[in-house]
Amino acid sequence: MAVATNVPEYGVVLPPEPGLTPAEMVARAEAIATTLVARQAETEERTFYAPDTHEEFQRAGFYRILVPRRYGGYEFGIDTFMRVTMALTRGCPSTGWMYCLGHAHALVVASLFEERAQAELFASGEFICPATVAPAGTSERTPDGDWLLTGTWNYCSGSPYATHFIGHTLVPQGEGRPPSMMMFVAPRGQWERLSDWGGQLGLKGSGSHSIAMDGGLVPAHFTLPTHVSQVTVTEGTPGRDLHGNPEYGGGQLSFMVIEDAALAVGMALGALDAYEDLMRSRTAAFPPNLPRSQDPDYQYWYGEAAAMIATGEAAVLNAVQQWRELCERGPAAVTKEQEMRLAGICHQVVDLCWHAVENYLFPTAGSSAVRQGQRIERVWRDMSMFHSHAGFAVFLSTIAKRELAKARFGVADPAHA
């Protein structure tokens, strides 16, 4: 548990349950997850989890896990957040994905923005803020120095109940000069969620709708001249100084890819749960037609998949621990090489979980168990969709490997050579 050490008592907004512990938070997620299994079909049809599920998450405090304590959050840190994410995703991949990518960016705001912006952005104590990495739209400066943004940003997971939106846009710099990158946080009243999600192969209920802005007003102090994946924290961060919490000075890119790994583990655990039910309730297809739990082949398939998924779970929890230890060591420890090492671990986690489902659970579950709407079929679709996500298919699978080697051997990018 991470606790702020330099927050003055005056002005601090206490969370609804000041004595709540990280263990209790995780236990709540595990209990709620069991109720999500039966609601997966309705979540897909709606394209996001139900209003009463959202209200249950609010009561449980899930949208306050990463919010600093001075603003009414619990500031439990990424260990608790990742465990909650894995638990919810195990019950319903779409719900876990939507929750994770909605609340995760509280850490971004608490780390990178100055006190004035944080006080305004965290005013409610809860924070749900989808983010996209692809720059889009156009920007216009107001006479007061703020920004008017117009455009459409796709794949905004978590948008149905969002309080804010983090996006990127390119700002023109004049003739003959390349545009500069700008990251921004737009309040809910400045954008509209489009009804354009649900037709994809998987993660149909992840609330990954597009967000549109037409002259949306974004205050200048809600912007940063950078891209979230390119942030360097080796010189410190505003959040680390403001809250006295090392986790608000951690690597932003490595935190994002640990989310991918946690989601993959949660999905695979859900498939393993479904396979276990089949092991207990069905018989093998060929003589001597033993119960699957007693059949040597099914025992092997289950055991192999279980071991792969358990290895992935152990690796992602260790990656979380490594991330936290880097934070504790100080800003200078959070180097590009260390971030890419963590990214490499996360790629292996996703691969292990995918192969456990693809090679062992899905093909041996039986055709009746992988009909449309069955739990293993849904996980297979969701993980297939996951594999098309640029964060995995492009960054983790390819770019991160090259960047790790380049950082290790001091190879500069051509533009900076």
N, C-alpha and C positions, 0 to 999 in steps of 0.2 A: 504493500500500500504506500503510495506517495502522498506526503502531506506537506503543504506549504509551511515554510518556516519564518517568512518575513512579512506576513500579512497582519496589518494592525487590526485589533479587535473592532475598533470603531469603523462602521460602514460595511462590515462583512455581512453578506446575506447568507443566512444559514440554509442548508438544504432541508427538504421536508422531513427527513429522518436523520438527524445529525449523528446518531449512534450506529447507523447502518455499516456493516462490514463488507469487504469484498467477497468473502465466502458466502454471506447471505445473498448478495447480489447474484452470484453464479448459481446458487441453489434455486433462486426464483426463475432464472432463465431455464434451468433444466426442467423445472416443474411446468412452466408454460410451454416448453417445447413439445411435451407429450400431447398437448391439446392441439397443436398445429398440424399434426400428421393427417388427421381426418379432414382438415380444411384446405388441403393443398389444391384440390380441384377448383373450389370456389375462388381461391386466391388467384389462380391462373385466369379464370373467367373474368374476374374483376380487373385484373392486371396489377393489383397491389393488395397488401393485406388489409383486413377489414377495419373499419373504424373502432370496433370494440377491442380488437387486438392492439391498435394504436393506443387506446385509452389504458389498456392493461400495461403496456410498456411505459406509459407515463407514470402510472401508479407505482410501478416497480422501480422507477428511477433510471431506466436504461438510457434516456436521453440526457442524463447528467453525469454519466460515468467519466467522461474526459473533460468536462467543463471545470474550470478552476473553482476552488472552494470559495474564494472571495465573491464570486458571482452566483452562489447558490448551487454549485455543482458538487460532486462527490470527489473529484480529482483522484480516482482510484488507479489511474494509469493503464498502460496498454495490456498488461497481463490480464487484468479483470475484463477489459473490453474484448480481447481475443477469445477468452474462455466463454463469455456470454455469446459472442458471435458464433463460435463453434456449436454451442448448445442449440441455439435457435435454428441454425442452418441444418443441423441433424434432424430436427423436426420438420422443417420446410425450407428447402434451398432458396426459393424465391423470397421468402420472408427474411431469412438470414442475410441474404444479399442486400435486400432493400434497407434493412436496419443498419447493416455494417457500413455501406457506402453513404448512408444518410448521416450517421452520427460521427463517423471517423474524423471528419474534417474540423471537429471542435479542436482537435490537437493542432491542426494547421493554424487556426486563428489564434489559439492560446500561445503558440510558439512564435509566430512571425509578426504579429501586429502589435502596435504600441498600445499603451494603456487606454487612451481615449477611445480608440476603435473597439477594443475588447469590452470596455464597459457598456458600450452601446449594443454591440453584437450579442453579448451574453446577458442582456438586460432581463430576460424572462427566466434565466436559470437553465432552460432547456435549449438544445441546439441540434437542429436537423438540417443538414446542408449538403445536398449533392454537389459533385464537382466533375468537371470535364477537363481533359488535358488538351484537346484540339482547339486551337484558336479559331474564333469565328466572329462575325458581326463587324460593325463599324463603330467608331467612337468619335465624339465631338466634345470639345472642351467648353464649359460654360464660362461666363464672365467671372464667376466666383471661384473658378479653378476646379469645379467638380466635373463629372463626366455624364454625358448622355449616350447610352448604348442602344444599338438597334441590331437585331439579328436573331438567329436560331441556333441553339446549342443542343446537340443530340446526346442520347444515352445518359440522361441525368438520373441515375438510380437513387431513389429516395425522395423524388420530387412531390408525390401526392400529399405528404404531411409536412413538407419542408418549411422551415422558418426563413431560410436564406438559400443562396446559390453562389457557388464559386465557379467562375469561368475565366477564360483568357481571351484576349483580343489583341490585334496588332494595331499599333498607333503610328500613323504616318509621321515621318520626320522631315518631310520636305523633298523637293525634286533632287534626284540623284543619290538619295540616302535611303538605306533599307529601313523598313518600319521596325519599331521596338516592341517588345513583348510587354503586355500589362496583365497582371492577375487582379481580379476584382471580386468583391463580395457584394452581391445584390440582395437587398431586403425583399421579402416575399411580395410586398405591395408593388414592386417595380417590374414584375415579370408574370407571365402566364404559362401554365402547364398545358401542353398540347395532348390530345387524345390519340396518340400514334404508337402505342405499345401493345404487344400481345400477339402479334402475328409471327413472331420468331420461333425457331425450333425449340428453344428451351428458355428457362428463366422468365416465363411468360408473366409471372406475378411479381416481378422484381421492381415494379414502379419506375422503369427506366425510360420514362417519357422524355420528349424534347421540351426545352424551355425557350420561350420566345420573348423578346423585349422590343418595344417600339418607343424609343426615346426614354428608356428607363434611367432614372436618376441614381447615380452611384457617387456618394461623397468621396472626395479625393483621399481622405484618410482610410477609406475602405479599399484602396488599391495599392499594389506594389509593382515596381518595374522589373518583374521577373516572371519565370515560369515555376510552378511549384516543384516540378521534377528537377529543376536546376539550382535549387536553393542550396547554398553552402552555409553550414552552421559552425564552422571551425573557429570563427571569431566570436561566437556567442549569439544569443537571440534576445529580443526584447522580453519574451515570455519567461525565459530562464531567470533573468534579472528581476522581473516583476513579481514572480510567484515563488522564487527560491526553490523551484522544483526542477531537478536536472532533466526530467522527461520532457519538459517544454523547451529543451535545447537539443533534442535528438534529431537524427537524420530523417528527413521527410520522405525521401524516395524509398529508403529501406522500410520505413513504417508502412508505406502503401503496399509494398509487395508482400509483407508479412500478412496483410489482410487477405491477399490472394491465397496464401498457403492455408490460413485458418478456414477460409470458406471451402477450399477443396477437402480438407479433413472432415469438416462438418457434413458435407454432401456424401462422402464415402462412408462415414459412420452410419448415415441414414440408410444407405443401400445395404450395409452389413446387417443392420437391424432387420430389414425386410427379408434378407436371405436367411437369417436365423429363424424367423417365423416359418419360413418354408422348410427349413431343416427339421423343425419340430412337428410340422403338420402334414408333410407329404412323404411319399415313398419314392424310391429310385425307379426309373423307367424300365430297367432290365432285371431279369432274374439274378439273384433270388428275391428281388423286389423288397429289399430291406427298407425300414424307415431311413430317410436321408441322414439323420443324425448317427446312424449305425453303419452306413455305407462307406467303405474306405475311400472311394473317389470323392464323394461329397465332403467327407472329413478333410481330405487334402485341400480341395478347392476353398472350403471355408477357412481352414487354418492358414493357407498361403495368403489369402486376401486379408484376413484379420491381422497377420503379422506385418504386411505391407502398410496397412492403414495405421497400425500402432506405431510403426517406425516414423511415418509421416507426422503423426501427432507429437511424438517425442521430439522430432526435429523442429517443428514449428514452435513448440514451447521453449526449446533451447535457443532458437533464434530470438524469441522475445527476451530471454534472459541475457543473451549477448547484447542485444540492442540497449537494454537498461544499463548493463555494465559499462558500455561505451559512454552513455550519458553521465554516469557517475564519475567516470575518469576525467571528464571535462571536455569542453568544446573541441580542443585540438585533436582529441582521440577519434572524433567522428569524421574520418577521412573518406575519400571516394573509394579507396580500396576496401575499407571495412564495409561500406554500404553495398558494394558489389559482391562481396563475400556473402553477405546476408541474402542478397538477391539470388545468388547461386544456390543457396540452401533452399530457398523458397521454390525455385524451379524444380528441384528434385522432389520436394514434398508434393507438388501438384502432379508431377509425373507418376510418382508412386501411387497416389490415390486414384488417378485416372486408370492406370494399368490394373489395379486391383479390381476396379469395377468392370472395365472393358474386357479383360482377359479371363477373369474368374467368375465374378458374380453374375453379370448380365448373360453370358452365353450358356451358363449351366443352370440358371433359375428355372428354365422351362418356358415354352412359348406362351402358356396361359398367364405366366407371371410377368410377362413383358408386353402385354396388351396395353393399348393406349389408356392412360390413367392409372396404371398400376405403379406402385411406389418405385420399384427398381427401374421401370421404363422411364419414369419421370426424372429420376436422378441421372440416368444415362443421357437423356436429352439435355438436362441442365448442364452436365459436365461437358457435353459436346459443344454446347453454346459457349461455355466458359473457354474452351480451347480456341474459339474464334475471337476472343477478346484481345485487343491489341496489347494489353498489359502482359498477357501470357504469350500469345502467339508471336509477337514481335519483340517486345522488350526482354522478358525473362528468357525466352528460348534462344535468342540470338544476341541482341545488343548487350545485355548484361555480361555475357561471357567475354565478349571482346573488351568491354570496358574494364572488367576485372584484370585481364592480362595487361592492358595498356597502363592501368594504374600501378600494377605491381612492377612493371619494367620501365616506368617513366616515359612511356611513349606519348608524345603530345599529339593533339589533333592537328591535321594539316593546316587549318586556319590559324593555329596559334604557334605553329612550329617556327 
